[in-house]
Amino acid sequence: MYVTTVIGDIAEGLIPASTALGGTDEYAAMVSEICKRYPSTKLVSIGFSMGGNIVLKYIGEDNSRQDKFLCVMSLCQGYNAGQ
């Protein structure tokens, strides 16, 4: 089984700034829940804009997380988010 997650732009002002600037806590909780429900699955994740930052940051924070993913893509990811 494959599970695909698509993460898009995060609307300014709707969520705390730490998440909007690349916090991975909520994404980590989602991945953890999917892996708990479907332990033999491989994930495919596609991030757009800030979502691209989040998925790449998530798998980069702990290299063992990469084992859960078949593919991770980041499209049109932003840079210089502090400005």
N, C-alpha and C positions, 0 to 999 in steps of 0.2 A: 504494500500500500504506500502511496505517496501522498503527502499533504503539502499543499502550496499556501504560503502566506504572502499577501501583498500588502505592503505598508506604504501609505502615501503621505502627502503633505499634512502637516499638523497646523490647524488654524491658530493663528496668534491670539493669545489671550484666553483660549478655552481650557488650557491645561497648564500646570506649573512649568516654569521656564526650564527647570532641570531636565524634564522629559523632552521639551521642545528642542533643547540643544543637544540631544543625543543620549538621554538617560535610557538605560536598557532594562530597568526593573519590570515594567509592565510586559515588555516583549519576552523577557526571561520567564515570567509567570505563565504566559501563553504557551511558550515552547515546552515548558515543564509539564503543563497539564496535557498537552497533546501527546507527549512521550509517555506519560503515565497511562493514558487511556489506550494508546496504540504503541506498545513498547518495541515492536519490530519494524515500525515505519521509518522511512527516510524522509526528510523534509526538503522542500524546494522553497526558497524565499526570494521574493523580488521586492526591492525597496526603491521608491521613487522620491527624489529630492531628500528631505530630512529623513524619510523612511530608509533611504539608502545608507545614510550615516548610521542609523540605529542598527540595522542588520549587520553591517560590517563591524561596527564597534562591538556588538554582542559576541560574534564569533572570534574576534581578536582579543577579547578580555581573558578568555580561557581557551587554549588550543584544543582541549578535550571536547569542547562543544562542536567542533568541526566534524566529528564523527557522526553526528546526528543528521548532517545535511548532505544531500546529493549535490545540490547546487545553491549558491547564493549569488544574486545579481544586484548591483547597485546602478540605477539609471539616473542621470541628471542630478547627481548628488551635489549639494551645496558646499561651499567653502566659505571661510571667513564669516561664520554665523554670528560673531559678536558685533558686527557692524550693521 
